[in-house]
């Protein structure tokens, strides 16, 4: 059984002038446990909207979203909130940490709504997860006292502290320098593999996308599988070279990633916002 399945999903909004804006169009996508999928697209292509639908933060205008075989639309809000809280971890570009709260308090936050043993052992679980991401010595530091890479590690620890089945990462390296971004992605890949979580990465960076086993392009709301073949010397390739290396093959099976990506040279996308309730990216 698939973990998340989208069938015929479309999303549109009605604008103030009564015209309709189509954000996503007829999307079919299936994510299995342990899967690693990258979705590449420009700002405004609908990437964050698609992530919100997969994470059950939003409902489609048409089509269906199912989690472990059960249609999401049939679930009551309280049950849906519990399901999301237990099974989905979000990692955003801008970290979204609580200012003035320590790293430990930020990571403990998702466990504040847990029950039983998970609630009573939340401090221990959060401490262990911070140690796992290399921040055991920074548990009492606030976001203002942490570097960008450290803040993203705290955000990863917070997303994974409940051992979710699905990790959704929206431009997780977009606010980081190249070296730190590569380190953060390696950490995210490693931990996701350890807990057999499905990892879906939304990105505009082909080097980040290359870490995934399946690759999709989202363009004007249409999702298409493609084979990602980076140049042998990706570090020396410019943006135009990377773009040319993406061969779109509608209907083709994505090819597995065969090598570690080199450092990326892409600048953060100024048009992207990481707010989880954004209608369109």
N, C-alpha and C positions, 0 to 999 in steps of 0.2 A: 504493500500500500504506500502511495506517495505521502510525503509530509504535507506539502502545499500544492494545490492544483488550481490553476486559473483556466477557465474555459469560456471562450467568446467574450472576454472582459473588455468593456468599453467604459470610458469616463468622460463626461462632458459637463459643462456648467453653462447656465444662462446668464448672459451679460446684461448690464443695465439697459442697453438698447433693445433687449429682447432677442438678440442674436445668440446663436449657440456656438460655444467654443469646444471643439473636440480635442481632448487631451490624450486619450488612449483609444485605440481602435482594434477591436477583434483580436485580443491577445490570448494565446494559448501557451501555458507554461507549466511544467511540472518539476518540482524540487523534491528530491529524495533525501532520506537521512544520510548524513556524511557527504552530501554533494557539495561541490564548490563551483559556483556560477558567477560570472562577471557580466554585468550589463553596462555597455558603453554608450554614451550619448552626449550631445552638447547640452549646454544650459537651455532650458525651454523645451526639451524633447519629451518631458513627462517622466523622467527617471524617479524623482522623489514621489510623485503620485503613484507610480507602480510599486515602489517600496512600501508606501502607506497601505496599499491594498493587500500586499503580501503579509504585512504585519498586523492586519486587521484593525488599523487605525481609521480606515475609511471604507466605504462600501461602493461597489461599482454601479454605474448607471445602467449597465446591461451586462449579462453574463453571470457567472458564478465563481465564488472563491470557496474552496473546501480545505479544511485542515484535518489531516488524518482521516480523510474520507467523509467527513461530515460537513455539509454546507454551512458556511458561516452565517448566512442570512437568516437561518432558522433559530439562531441562538439569541437568548435574551441578553440585554446589555451586561448585567451583573456576571453572567456566566462567561460572556465574551471577554470581559475585563480580566477575570481570573485566568482564563485560558491564555490570554496574551501575556499576563504577568508571569506565569509559570513557564511558558514555552518560547517566548521571543525576547531576544536581547538586541537592543539598538545601539549602534555606534555612529555618532554623527561627526561631521567635519569640525564643528565649533565646540565640541566636547560637552557643552550643556551641563557643566558642573555647578553645584550650588555654591555661590560665593560666600566666604566667611565660614564655611563648614570644612572640616578636615577631610583628608583623603579617605580616612576610615569611615567617617560619617557619610560621605558620598557613596561609598561602596555598600554600606549597610542599608541604604535607603530602600532598595527593592525588597529587602527581607523584612522591612517593617510591616509588610502586609501579609507575611507568611504565617503559617499556622504550626502549632506543635513544636517539634524539635527544631525545625528550621528557624522559627522565631527566636527561641531561647538561646540558640547557639550562633546567632547572626554576627556577633562581634568576632567570634573565632573564625567563622567562615570568611568574613570580609578581610580579616588580617591575613589569612592563608592565601587568599586570592591576590592581595597586594604583594605578598612575598613572591607569589608565582610570577608576577609581572615585573619583578625586580625593584619593588618600592617598599619593601619591609621597613626600611630605615626612614621612610617619609610619611608614615601613617598619620602623624599629627600635623602635617603641613597643609595649609589651605591652598586653593587653586592659585591665589595671587603669589604664592611662594614657590610655585612649580614652573618648570619650563614647559614649552608647548608639547614636547615629546612625553614628558612626565604626566601632563594633564590628559593626553590621549591614552596613556597606559592606565590611568585611574578610570577613564571612561570605559576602557575594555574590561577592566576588573569588575566594574559595576554591571556591565552588560552580561558578564559570564558568571557572576556570583551565584545565581540560581541554576546554573548548568542548563541553559536553555537548549531546546532541540533545534532552534532556528536563530541564526545570527544575521542581522541585516545591517550592513555597513554602508553608510551614505557618504561617499568621498572621504574615507577615513584618513587619508594622507594629504588632503587638499590644503590644510593650514600648516603643514610641516615642511621643513627643508628636505632635500632629496635623501640624505643619509638617514635622518631620523624616520622619515616615511618608510624607507625600506625596512628598517629595524622593527617598526610598529607592525607592518604587514607580515613579517616573518613570525612575530609573536602571535598575531591573530590567527594565522594559518596553523601554527603549531598547537595552540590551545584548542581550536576548533576540531582538529584531528584527534586530539587526546580524548575529547568527550563525545566524538562521533556526531558533532553538530553540523547541520547544513549551514554553509556560509554563502551569502549572496552579497556581492560587492557591487555597488553602484559607483561608477567612476567615468572620468573623461580621459584618464591616463592609461595608455595601452600597456605600459610596463607593469602597472598594478593589475590590469586585467589578465596579463599573461600568466599570473600565478594560478588562475582558475583552470578547471578541467573542461568547462563548457563556456562558450562565449556567445553573447548576443549583442546586437546593435539595436538601439531604440532611436528611431528617426521619425519625427512628425507623428509620434504616437503609435508607430508600427514597429513591432518587435520581430527581428529576423536573426536566425542563427548564422554565424560566420566562422570561418577558420582564421585563427590569429597566428600569423607567422612573422615574428619580429626579425629584423636584420640580425646577422650573426654578431655584429658589434653594435648592439642597441645603444650603448652609451655614447657612441660617436654619431648616431643618427639624429638628424634634426626632426622637428615636428612634422615637416612635410614628408620626410622619409618614413616616419612611423605611420602616418596616415596612409601612405601608399602601400604599406605592408599589410593592410587589412583588406582581405579579399572577401567581399560579401557573396555568399552563395545561398540564396533563398532555398529553404527546404533541405539544405545539406546538414548532415550530422556534424556538430562542432568537433574539432580535432583536439586531442589531449595536449596539454602544455608539456614541452619536452625539455625545457632548460630553465634555470634560474634567470630572472630578468635582470638587466643591468639597471643602474640608477636612472631615474627619469629626469628629464629637463623641463617638464611642463610647469607652467605657472598655475597657481590656483585659479579656478574659474570664478571671476568676479560676479557672475550672474547667478551663482548658486547660493541658495539658502538652505540651512540644515534643519530648519524648524520642522518637527515631525508632522505638523498639521497643515503644511503648505498644500495648496490645491495643485499647483504645477511647478515643476522645476524648470 
